[in-house]
């Protein structure tokens, strides 16, 4: 039995005692799927893979940033709306009870207290507030004070322009 090497030369034949010595593959021989690492096809493929990976990375980072911003704005909307409702309702109750107050935030204060000053017909009160707590805890307090003052002023101005036959605050 004989076999041929890729170069086409016979290496051994039947009945001979020959030690197989690898012969170099001819320089003309290249397999159709074998390509050098420096070939243009390989370089182009690497560039396409890097570009696609970069695009995917930027999309992922963009989605991460967007989701964080959306979540951040979402809690502010919910907390701000609830605090504003509470502030406006408290102002309506105080107005109906004949209490004309406005609140200010002035550093740390463990409970609402009268400051001893007035702004026209309004007593100025210092609102309960803790500046050392995180922003997520201070934000609703600030919105509540803002809504309270806005509602109190609007109820007072409404009462000045309407007859006394209606109960203030309705």
C-alpha positions, 0 to 999 in steps of 0.5 A, a space after each residue: 500500500 502506498 500513500 501520497 502526501 499533499 505534495 504528491 510524492 510517494 513516501 513509502 511502498 509495500 515491502 520497504 522498510 522506510 522510516 516516515 519523515 514528514 516532508 514539507 508541504 509545498 508552498 503552493 498548497 493552501 487549503 481554501 479555509 485557511 487564511 492568514 491572520 493578516 488577511 483583509 477578510 480577517 481584519 474586516 471581520 474583527 473591525 465589524 465585531 468591534 464596531 458592533 460590540 461598541 454599539 451594543 455597549 453604548 445602547 446598554 449604557 444609554 438604557 441604564 442612564 435612561 432608566 435611572 433618570 426615569 426612576 428618579 423623576 418618577 419618585 419625585 412626581 409621586 412624592 411631590 403630588 402626595 405632599 402637595 395634596 397633604 399641604 393643600 388639604 392642611 391649608 384648607 382645614 386651617 383656613 376653615 378653622 380661621 387660622 391664617 398661617 404660612 410656613 417657612 423652612 429655617 434649618 432644623 426644627 423638630 416640630 411646627 412652631 410659631 416664629 413670633 412674626 407675621 406677614 400681613 394677616 398671616 402668622 409665620 410658622 417654622 415647619 418641621 424639617 431635618 436638613 441632615 436627612 437625604 434629599 428623598 426625605 426633605 423633598 416631600 417636606 419642601 413640597 408640602 410647605 410650598 403647597 400649603 403656602 400657595 393654597 393658604 394665600 389663594 384661599 385668603 385672596 378668594 375670601 377677599 373677592 367673594 361675599 361673606 354668604 359663602 363659607 371660606 375654603 369651599 
